[in-house]
Amino acid sequence: MRFRPLGGSMMPFLRQGDTVSISPGQGCQIGDTVLYRAGEALVLHRVVIKKDGRIISKGDALGRLDAPVTPEQILGRAVARERGGWVRPLDTFGQRWIGLAFSFTVPLVPGLIPLLARVMRGVRAILERVYPQANVDLIG
């Protein structure tokens, strides 16, 4: 089966317009990207938790987890992505774990930017006190 995702919830690994090859079946593991039915909608997100017979997924670019789904809602697992004539496998160990790590890192970025800016201002203030004659410009 082939599927074309809409939206940007799986950026940058999957983009709108990509064609994703889906291997039918309900088997999946943490880190896999699965296609499942949520009401009338089809959702293609990464499995982040498997617990008590339920699967919880998350869009890589989103800051929240999806509602739990049952294995019966899973239509299949993404095994490859086609973009611009190039095909990339998605079901390798490396792809699963890189995607999973990215999925949990992206939501932290908006909170880290103001923190980093404060740290840089603090460092600049200290350097200006220690070296008052220097023109300290850490950010550019």
Secondary structure as UniProt FT lines:
FT   STRAND          2..3
FT   TURN            9..13
FT   TURN            16..17
FT   STRAND          19..24
FT   TURN            30..31
FT   STRAND          33..38
FT   TURN            39..40
FT   STRAND          41..51
FT   TURN            52..53
FT   STRAND          54..58
FT   TURN            60..61
FT   HELIX           71..73
FT   STRAND          74..83
FT   TURN            84..85
FT   STRAND          86..89
FT   HELIX           93..105
FT   HELIX           106..108
FT   HELIX           109..130
FT   TURN            132..133
//
